[in-house]
Amino acid sequence: MVSGNSFLDSLAVHTRIRLAPMLTLRALPKRQVLAASGAAVSDVCFPLRSVISTVTQMLEGATVEVGLSGHEGFSPLSVAFGDLIGRHTTVVQVGDSAYCMDAAAFLTELESDPDLKRRTQLFAEYSFAAATQFAACNGLHPVEERYARWILMVDDRVGADFSLTQEYSAQMLGVRRASVTTVARGMADVGLIAYHRGHVSVRDRAGLEEMACECYAAVNGDLLRLMGYGARQAPVAAPPPPAERVADPLIGYLTNSAGVAALNETIARNVRCRADMGRSRALSLGGRPGS
């Protein structure tokens, strides 16, 4: 059994056991502001099938997305640097749920757990690499390629059906809403997506990958290289809504000896898999394993 958040699931077993009592599963409604610019951060959220957007607002009121987080990480990113006063606003763009814990408690854990701190720093490095890649992308690539890239990123995190308002899509792409409508209709006309009133269904993922700019593969490669897992979430049993939960199965599972043993075996398989991938990569480059 896994939590559904790849960052949490990649942590050492002893770290997960210690964090489990501090985590609470919460519903994340669409458009909920989790942290406002200049305000104190109260919680760190580890999304399951939610997408949390980090946005910057200009003095005249215009906003643009500068980052996003789904199952692969956490939000807000400022806590990775020990800062409880965020520079940006984080808002839920695709609603679902997340495990959340007190932000101050998370900072305390970072100071006492070198493994957790290292994993947090690696995710911050990935987020920085993604932000710089997308800054270049927004300035150099056509809107059609950027929109295809972003649809793929959401599909990776929440599945093939989701809602994207024209307002948010325009904010994400840095274009006018009319441009988003034109691009979405064009993709629908050629069968890449179905699009109606902001609801998007992926119909031809291979076609979207062909249309998307190089940034999609580049950023996913950075995530795999730094974190050891990909952006496309493996299917997991979705937990019931928080209101219906009597006890948190993550806590019970991690404090159960059978659960810990199973989790240890899962981590061991992942380590062996990554080692095999490394040997295969070395051979493909003409080297020898371990050389």
Protein Blocks (a to p, Z undefined) as FASTA:
>chain_A
ZZhiaklmmpcfklmmmmmmmpccddddehiafbdghiacfbdcddfkbccddddddfko
pacdfbdcdfklccdfklmnopabdfbdcddfbgcbdddddfklmmmmmmmmmklmmmmm
mmmmmmmmmmmmmmmmmmmpcfklmmmmmmmmmmmmnojbdcddfklmmmmnopafklmm
mmmmmmmmnopacceehiacdfblmlmmmmpcfklmmmmmmmmmmnopafbdcddddddd
fklpmbdfklmmmmpfklmmmmmmmmmmmmmmmmmmmmmmmmmnopaehZZ
